[in-house]
Amino acid sequence: MKFTKATLVASAAAMSLGLAACDSAAENEAEDNIEQMEDDRDAMVNDMEASGEITDEQADAMDDETDAMEETMEEQADEIDG
């Protein structure tokens, strides 16, 4: 199943709003850093694809890699309070 970037961003934003109420300041900061990393990497991949440095398939693979990294990092951030 392929999600659009807007759908993923909206879902992530909604989830972080729901979680923000019960997270510590350290966990919230970690999550903000993770989101920034994801945004930066997405922009880099988009630029590389637009300039022809990578193919559409390579961009999709890098996006999947970014999503996996974000998920792992989010799980680690959730353990800050645990």
ROPA-617130 format. One record per residue: residue number from 1; x, y, z of N, C-alpha, C in turn; residue in three letters. Coordinates in Angstrom, 2 decimals, decimal comma. Last residue first. Layout:
> drentor|n_u|n_v|n_w|ca_u|ca_v|ca_w|c_u|c_v|c_w|lomi
> NUM|X|Y|Z|X|Y|Z|X|Y|Z|Ala
...
// end
This chain:
> drentor|n_u|n_v|n_w|ca_u|ca_v|ca_w|c_u|c_v|c_w|lomi
> 82|10,03|5,43|29,94|9,72|4,09|30,44|10,82|3,55|31,22|Gly
> 81|10,81|7,77|28,83|10,00|7,86|30,04|9,77|6,50|30,69|Asp
> 80|12,27|6,72|26,70|12,88|7,73|27,57|12,13|7,81|28,89|Ile
> 79|10,90|5,14|24,96|11,50|4,49|26,11|12,16|5,47|27,08|Glu
> 78|10,25|6,76|22,86|9,18|6,38|23,76|9,72|5,73|25,04|Asp
> 77|12,67|6,80|21,51|12,25|8,00|22,24|11,14|7,68|23,23|Ala
> 76|12,58|4,28|20,32|13,63|4,58|21,31|13,26|5,80|22,14|Gln
> 75|10,46|4,69|18,59|10,35|3,67|19,63|11,38|3,90|20,72|Glu
> 74|11,59|6,65|16,96|10,41|6,98|17,77|10,23|5,97|18,90|Glu
> 73|13,60|5,16|15,73|13,98|6,27|16,60|12,82|6,68|17,50|Met
> 72|12,03|3,40|14,22|12,97|2,89|15,21|13,33|3,97|16,22|Thr
> 71|10,67|5,25|12,57|9,93|4,35|13,45|10,83|3,82|14,57|Glu
> 70|12,80|6,43|11,17|11,95|7,25|12,04|11,22|6,36|13,04|Glu
> 69|13,74|4,25|9,72|14,62|4,93|10,68|13,78|5,71|11,68|Met
> 68|11,51|3,76|8,11|11,97|2,73|9,04|12,87|3,33|10,12|Ala
> 67|11,45|6,15|6,63|10,31|5,78|7,48|10,71|4,74|8,52|Asp
> 66|13,89|5,94|5,27|13,66|7,04|6,21|12,53|6,71|7,17|Thr
> 65|13,33|3,72|3,67|14,43|3,66|4,64|14,26|4,75|5,72|Glu
> 64|11,34|4,78|2,06|11,03|3,64|2,93|12,07|3,51|4,04|Asp
> 63|12,88|6,71|0,75|11,75|7,13|1,59|11,36|6,02|2,56|Asp
> 62|14,60|5,03|-0,65|15,16|5,92|0,37|14,07|6,43|1,30|Met
> 61|12,75|3,85|-2,37|13,51|3,02|-1,43|14,09|3,86|-0,30|Ala
> 60|11,92|6,10|-3,81|10,95|5,36|-3,01|11,65|4,50|-1,97|Asp
> 59|14,33|6,75|-5,06|13,73|7,70|-4,13|12,72|7,00|-3,23|Ala
> 58|14,62|4,53|-6,69|15,61|4,77|-5,65|15,07|5,74|-4,60|Gln
> 57|12,41|4,93|-8,36|12,48|3,73|-7,53|13,49|3,91|-6,40|Glu
> 56|13,15|7,28|-9,64|11,93|7,26|-8,84|11,96|6,07|-7,87|Asp
> 55|16,75|7,64|-9,39|15,51|7,30|-10,07|14,33|7,37|-9,10|Thr
> 54|18,94|10,44|-8,80|18,41|9,12|-8,47|17,10|8,91|-9,22|Ile
> 53|19,55|12,80|-10,09|20,64|12,04|-9,47|20,22|10,61|-9,14|Glu
> 52|17,60|14,45|-11,05|17,95|13,30|-11,87|19,10|12,48|-11,31|Gly
> 51|16,60|16,45|-9,56|17,78|16,77|-10,35|18,24|15,61|-11,22|Ser
> 50|14,53|15,15|-8,22|14,21|16,22|-9,16|15,38|16,56|-10,08|Ala
> 49|15,99|13,44|-6,55|15,11|12,89|-7,58|14,81|13,93|-8,65|Glu
> 48|17,27|15,27|-4,91|18,07|14,33|-5,70|17,24|13,74|-6,85|Met
> 47|15,06|16,53|-3,73|15,99|17,30|-4,55|16,81|16,39|-5,46|Asp
> 46|13,96|14,36|-2,32|13,17|15,05|-3,35|14,07|15,84|-4,29|Asn
> 45|16,05|13,83|-0,55|15,65|12,81|-1,52|14,87|13,46|-2,66|Val
> 44|16,03|16,23|0,94|17,22|15,83|0,21|16,87|14,82|-0,89|Met
> 43|13,48|16,13|2,07|13,82|17,23|1,16|15,04|16,86|0,31|Ala
> 42|13,77|13,86|3,68|12,77|13,88|2,61|13,09|14,95|1,58|Asp
> 41|15,73|14,82|5,47|16,05|13,70|4,56|15,05|13,63|3,40|Arg
> 40|14,30|16,84|6,77|15,55|17,14|6,06|15,88|16,05|5,04|Asp
> 39|12,18|15,37|7,91|11,91|16,45|6,96|13,14|16,77|6,12|Asp
> 38|13,63|13,64|9,61|12,79|13,10|8,54|12,52|14,16|7,48|Glu
> 37|14,82|15,49|11,33|15,65|14,60|10,53|14,87|14,06|9,35|Met
> 36|12,49|16,54|12,49|13,36|17,41|11,70|14,27|16,58|10,80|Gln
> 35|11,54|14,29|13,85|10,73|14,89|12,79|11,57|15,78|11,88|Glu
> 34|13,62|14,02|15,70|13,35|12,95|14,73|12,55|13,50|13,56|Ile
> 33|13,33|16,34|17,18|14,57|16,11|16,44|14,38|15,04|15,37|Asn
> 32|10,83|15,84|18,32|11,01|17,00|17,44|12,25|16,84|16,58|Asp
> 31|11,50|13,63|19,89|10,55|13,47|18,79|10,64|14,63|17,81|Glu
> 30|13,20|14,85|21,73|13,70|13,78|20,87|12,80|13,60|19,67|Ala
> 29|11,37|16,58|22,95|12,51|17,13|22,23|13,09|16,09|21,26|Glu
> 28|9,64|14,73|24,14|9,13|15,64|23,12|10,26|16,24|22,30|Asn
> 27|11,41|13,55|25,96|10,84|12,74|24,89|10,29|13,63|23,77|Glu
> 26|11,93|15,76|27,61|13,03|15,09|26,90|12,51|14,26|25,74|Ala
> 25|9,40|16,34|28,64|10,07|17,33|27,80|11,19|16,70|26,99|Ala
> 24|7,31|13,39|28,35|8,18|14,30|29,08|8,79|15,30|28,11|Ser
> 23|3,90|12,94|27,26|5,35|12,78|27,11|6,11|13,78|27,96|Asp
> 22|1,20|13,34|27,17|1,72|12,47|28,23|3,22|12,25|28,14|Cys
> 21|0,65|15,09|25,10|0,10|15,39|26,41|0,71|14,54|27,52|Ala
> 20|1,69|13,95|22,79|2,39|15,06|23,42|1,91|15,34|24,83|Ala
> 19|0,08|12,08|21,55|1,09|11,62|22,51|1,72|12,75|23,31|Leu
> 18|-1,51|13,61|19,87|-2,14|12,73|20,85|-1,17|12,29|21,93|Gly
> 17|0,43|14,80|18,30|-0,44|15,64|19,13|-1,10|14,81|20,22|Leu
> 16|1,47|12,59|17,01|2,32|13,30|17,96|1,50|14,25|18,82|Ser
> 15|-0,72|11,81|15,43|-0,23|10,93|16,47|0,62|11,68|17,48|Met
> 14|-0,93|14,02|13,73|-2,05|13,67|14,60|-1,59|12,77|15,74|Ala
> 13|1,55|13,87|12,42|1,20|15,06|13,21|0,07|14,74|14,19|Ala
> 12|1,33|11,42|11,11|2,38|11,62|12,12|2,05|12,80|13,01|Ala
> 11|-0,80|12,01|9,37|-0,92|10,95|10,36|0,09|11,12|11,48|Ser
> 10|0,33|14,06|7,82|-0,88|14,32|8,61|-1,06|13,27|9,70|Ala
> 9|2,46|12,66|6,66|2,73|13,81|7,52|1,53|14,10|8,41|Val
> 8|1,07|10,73|5,17|2,01|10,33|6,21|2,28|11,46|7,18|Leu
> 7|-0,39|12,36|3,42|-1,09|11,46|4,33|-0,20|11,04|5,48|Thr
> 6|1,69|13,60|2,03|0,78|14,42|2,83|0,02|13,56|3,84|Ala
> 5|2,82|11,46|0,67|3,62|12,13|1,70|2,71|12,95|2,62|Lys
> 4|0,55|8,73|0,29|1,14|9,97|-0,16|1,88|10,61|1,00|Thr
> 3|1,27|5,26|0,45|0,66|6,45|1,03|1,32|7,67|0,43|Phe
> 2|0,60|2,15|-0,89|1,41|3,36|-1,04|0,64|4,54|-0,47|Lys
> 1|0,84|-1,17|0,00|0,00|0,00|0,00|0,89|1,24|0,00|Met
// end
